[in-house]
Amino acid sequence: MQNASHVPSRLVSTESRFTPANGYLIDQFLQDGSNKRSDEYGGSIENRTRLLFEVVEAMISAWANDRVGVRVTPNGTFNAMSDSDPEALHAYIAEGLNRFDLAYLHIIEPRMSGSLMVKTDQPPVATPRARKLFTGKIIANGGFERRAQLLPSSKERPDAISFGRYFVSNPDLPKRIWEELPLASYDRDTFYTFEAKGYTDYPL
C-alpha cells in the first residue's frame, strides 16, 4: 500500500482527497451492512475502520499531511449501503482522524444520496456532530443552496461549504447565494456527459 501511494505523489503536487464513502471499497469495510468479515478488518467499529486509517497513514507518508483530505458520508445509503449504528461509526472516524492533522474532513450531509437530495426538510446534522469531535478544518456539502440554510451557530459551522449540482448551472453561484438571487435549474441528464450542452450553455 505504501509503495502504491508514492506513485501519484510524483504526478500531483497539490492535494489528494481520499473518499471512503458512497459505497466505494473502503466504505464497504466501514459499514456493517456490507462488512461481514470475521478477521481483524470486520466486526467491531475499531476493526472496520482499521483499513481506513491504514490508507490515510500511507497517504500522509507520501504527501504532507496538510495535503491530504478525507471525504465521508455519515448515514450514507447510496449504492445500497447501511450500518446498524452510523452515528457511532462516524464519531469514531472523526475522532480517529484527529491524530493525522489532515488538511480537512469533507462531510456529505445524509439528506443527500449520491447526487439526489432525498430529505428536503432535514437540516444539517452530520456537520454539527463532527464539529464537536474533529479538531481540524471541516468542509460541508449537501443541500446548502440558500443563505438561510447555512448553519446558524458559529460553533456548528464548517470552515467551508462545497457545492456540486448548482455550480454546473450557476457559474456565479457564490454571488447568487450571497445576494439571494434565483438559481438556474440544472439538467441532470447532462451530468457526467462529454458534450458542451449542460456545461457551457447555462445563462449568466
C-alpha positions in Angstrom: 0.0 0.0 0.0 2.8 2.4 0.9 4.6 1.8 -2.4 1.4 2.4 -4.4 0.8 5.7 -2.6 4.1 7.1 -3.8 3.2 6.8 -7.5 0.7 9.7 -7.7 2.7 11.9 -5.4 5.2 12.3 -8.2 2.4 13.3 -10.6 0.3 15.6 -8.5 1.8 18.2 -6.2 -1.3 19.9 -4.8 -3.5 17.7 -2.7 -5.3 14.4 -2.6 -8.8 13.7 -1.3 -9.5 10.2 -0.1 -13.2 9.1 -0.4 -14.1 6.2 1.8 -17.8 6.9 1.0 -20.7 6.3 -1.4 -20.4 2.5 -1.2 -16.8 2.5 -2.6 -14.4 -0.2 -1.4 -13.3 1.4 1.9 -16.9 2.3 2.7 -17.8 -1.4 2.3 -15.3 -2.1 5.0 -16.7 0.6 7.3 -20.4 -0.2 7.2 -21.6 -3.4 8.8 -24.4 -3.8 6.3 -21.7 -4.9 3.8 -18.7 -5.9 6.0 -19.3 -9.5 7.2 -15.7 -10.3 7.7 -14.6 -12.2 10.8 -10.9 -11.2 10.8 -9.2 -8.1 12.1 -11.0 -6.0 9.5 -14.5 -7.0 10.5 -16.9 -7.0 13.4 -16.2 -4.1 15.8 -16.1 -0.4 14.7 -12.4 -0.5 15.6 -11.8 -3.3 13.2 -14.0 -2.0 10.4 -12.2 1.4 10.4 -8.7 -0.2 10.5 -8.3 -0.2 6.7 -9.4 3.5 6.5 -6.7 4.6 9.0 -4.1 2.4 7.3 -4.8 4.1 3.9 -4.7 7.6 5.4 -1.4 6.8 7.1 0.1 5.5 3.8 -1.1 8.7 2.1 0.4 11.1 4.5 3.7 9.1 4.3 3.7 10.0 0.6 2.3 13.6 0.8 2.5 16.1 3.6 -0.5 15.6 5.9 -1.8 19.0 5.1 -2.1 17.9 1.5 -4.5 15.1 2.3 -8.2 15.4 2.9 -10.8 12.7 3.7 -14.4 12.7 2.5 -17.1 10.8 4.4 -20.9 10.3 4.1 -22.3 9.8 7.6 -25.6 7.8 7.4 -24.9 7.3 3.7 -27.1 4.8 1.9 -26.0 5.3 -1.7 -25.2 2.1 -3.6 -27.4 0.1 -1.1 -25.1 0.8 1.9 -26.3 0.6 5.5 -24.9 0.4 9.0 -26.6 -0.5 12.3 -25.1 2.5 14.2 -23.8 5.1 11.7 -23.5 7.9 14.3 -21.2 5.8 16.5 -19.2 4.7 13.4 -18.6 8.2 12.1 -17.9 9.6 15.6 -15.1 7.1 15.9 -13.9 8.1 12.4 -13.9 11.8 13.2 -12.0 11.3 16.5 -9.6 8.9 14.9 -8.7 11.2 12.1 -7.6 13.9 14.5 -4.2 12.2 15.0 -3.3 12.7 11.3 -3.6 16.5 11.3 -5.3 16.4 7.9 -6.0 19.3 5.5 -9.7 18.8 6.1 -12.6 16.5 6.7 -15.2 16.7 4.0 -18.7 15.7 5.1 -21.7 14.9 2.9 -24.9 15.5 4.8 -27.2 12.4 4.9 -30.0 14.4 3.3 -28.1 13.6 0.1 -27.9 10.2 -1.6 -25.4 10.3 -4.4 -26.4 13.5 -6.3 -30.0 13.3 -5.2 -31.5 15.2 -2.3 -33.6 12.6 -0.6 -34.6 14.5 2.6 -35.5 18.1 1.6 -36.8 19.0 5.1 -33.8 17.8 7.0 -31.3 20.4 8.4 -27.6 19.7 8.6 -27.0 17.0 11.2 -23.7 15.3 10.4 -21.6 18.6 10.3 -22.7 19.8 13.8 -21.9 16.3 15.2 -18.5 16.2 13.6 -17.7 19.8 14.7 -17.8 18.6 18.3 -15.3 15.8 17.6 -13.0 16.7 14.8 -10.4 19.4 15.6 -9.3 20.2 12.1 -10.9 22.0 9.2 -14.4 20.8 8.1 -15.9 21.2 4.6 -19.7 20.5 4.4 -21.6 19.5 1.4 -25.2 18.6 0.5 -28.3 20.8 0.2 -26.7 24.2 1.1 -28.5 26.3 -1.6 -29.6 29.4 0.2 -28.1 31.7 2.8 -30.9 30.8 5.2 -29.8 27.1 5.1 -26.4 27.8 6.5 -25.8 26.6 10.0 -27.0 29.2 12.5 -24.5 28.6 15.3 -20.8 29.6 14.9 -20.0 26.5 17.0 -21.7 24.3 14.4 -20.5 25.9 11.2 -18.0 24.2 8.9 -14.9 26.1 7.8 -16.2 26.0 4.2 -19.1 24.7 2.2 -18.7 23.0 -1.2 -21.2 22.8 -4.0 -21.8 20.4 -6.9 -25.0 20.3 -8.8 -25.8 24.0 -8.8 -22.3 25.1 -9.7 -22.8 23.3 -13.0 -25.8 25.5 -13.9 -24.7 28.6 -12.0 -21.0 29.6 -12.7 -21.6 32.6 -10.4 -23.1 30.6 -7.6 -21.4 32.3 -4.7 -22.7 35.6 -5.8 -26.2 34.2 -6.3 -26.3 32.7 -2.8 -24.8 35.7 -1.1 -27.2 38.1 -2.8 -30.2 35.6 -2.6 -30.7 35.6 -6.3 -32.7 32.9 -8.1 -30.7 29.8 -9.1 -30.7 28.5 -12.7 -32.1 24.9 -12.8 -29.6 22.2 -13.7 -30.2 19.4 -16.3 -29.4 16.1 -14.5 -29.5 14.2 -17.8 -26.3 16.0 -18.9 -24.3 15.2 -15.8 -21.2 13.1 -16.5 -21.5 13.5 -20.2 -18.9 14.7 -22.7 -20.7 17.4 -24.7 -20.9 21.2 -24.3 -24.7 21.0 -23.6 -25.3 21.2 -19.9 -21.9 22.7 -19.1 -21.3 25.8 -21.2 -24.8 26.8 -22.3 -26.3 28.0 -18.9 -27.3 31.7 -18.8 -25.4 34.1 -16.5 
